[in-house]
Amino acid sequence: MPTTTEQGKQPTQEQTPEKARAARKAFIAEGFDLVADTYDEVNGEFFRANGARLVAQAGLRPGDRVLDLGCGRGAVLFPAASAVGPDGYVAGLDLSPRMAHATAAQVAARGLRNVAVRVGDAEDPGFPAGSFEAVLAGLMIFITPDPEAVLRSARRVLTPGGRFAMSSFGSVDPRWTRPLDAALAFLENPLPASSPTQGARGGHPAFDTVESIASLLDACGFTEVRTVEERTVGIVESGDAWWRSQWATGRRIWLEQIPADRLPAARAAALAALESLRDADGILRNPTTLRYTTARRE
Ligand SMILES: C[S@@+](CC[C@H](N)C(=O)[O-])C[C@H]1O[C@@H](n2cnc3c(N)ncnc32)[C@H](O)[C@@H]1O
């Protein structure tokens, strides 16, 4: 196991870049293992809507072979399987064993013979070059320590003319980071400026703007790079519902590290911050901007 500090298995200063990347991946896998059972149940509506939008943007055709990177609980995988139909094929890959196993069980329960899910790293998906007409990545690349490596691998496994489609988060209303920040202030050690999991502090800076995403994909050899932004507004039913939703995403790994005796105060501080976000009509509207980026391999 890589050397880690006490605070969330963060890479230490002395680590080589390679070891630091391995430590971050272990941290990501552990974080998503923690939420594999509740991910879909608690926040599934949001992820499934995003997955369906991504599949629609990808322009899949019946018979296509598709690779879904970071398939999680199947928000992209299942609509992709419907789009390619029985003559197509969808392979799902996830770094988190619990995510991959739970989704593989769901695939079996649905009797889908043309879908396979396995544990693996998107940096090295383990398929021969030119295996897929489309590679998809729903809300995952910006989490990874080396997005360029993921994108180069995605390009390699695409057929000439193959399509790539990914989703990422657009700019965040800073007011809506306050409730989680209020809870994380109760951590024993302060959170690093850029957390290796999504959400708490955003992801890799290459995904900060539409322009930086385009530059990254250009640099990785993709053409016809296009991004559309869509804003959604989620209604937060109650403080309890919001708190529960935070424990069912990749952020849980941070919340888990708040000492048990501080957790009630952390929750109270978070919910007080949340209360201050109510609109004049008393409704909590949480805005999210999603970006859908499509590109092609020549
Ligand atoms: C926010 S979830 C998104 C899951 C799903 N695509 C969706 O849209 O709901 C990110 C997923 O990417 C996976 N992941 C992160 N880094 C990965 C990597 N290097 N290789 C494969 N999967 C990875 C995580 O384990 C997690 O299941």
The ligand as an ORCA input file, in Angstrom:
! r2SCAN-3c Opt
* xyz 0 1
  C     -19.425     10.282     -9.672
  S     -19.348      8.578    -10.064
  C     -20.238      8.531    -11.603
  C     -20.793      7.153    -11.887
  C     -21.631      7.057    -13.152
  N     -20.840      7.244    -14.351
  C     -22.763      8.059    -13.117
  O     -22.843      8.890    -14.033
  O     -23.570      8.007    -12.172
  C     -17.693      8.340    -10.585
  C     -17.315      6.875    -10.760
  O     -16.046      6.814    -11.426
  C     -15.286      5.789    -10.838
  N     -13.863      6.060    -11.118
  C     -13.104      7.064    -10.637
  N     -11.868      6.985    -11.137
  C     -11.842      5.917    -11.972
  C     -10.855      5.314    -12.797
  N      -9.616      5.794    -12.863
  N     -11.180      4.215    -13.505
  C     -12.439      3.696    -13.448
  N     -13.414      4.219    -12.671
  C     -13.128      5.322    -11.952
  C     -15.668      5.854     -9.362
  O     -15.332      4.669     -8.663
  C     -17.158      6.126     -9.449
  O     -17.919      4.943     -9.483
*
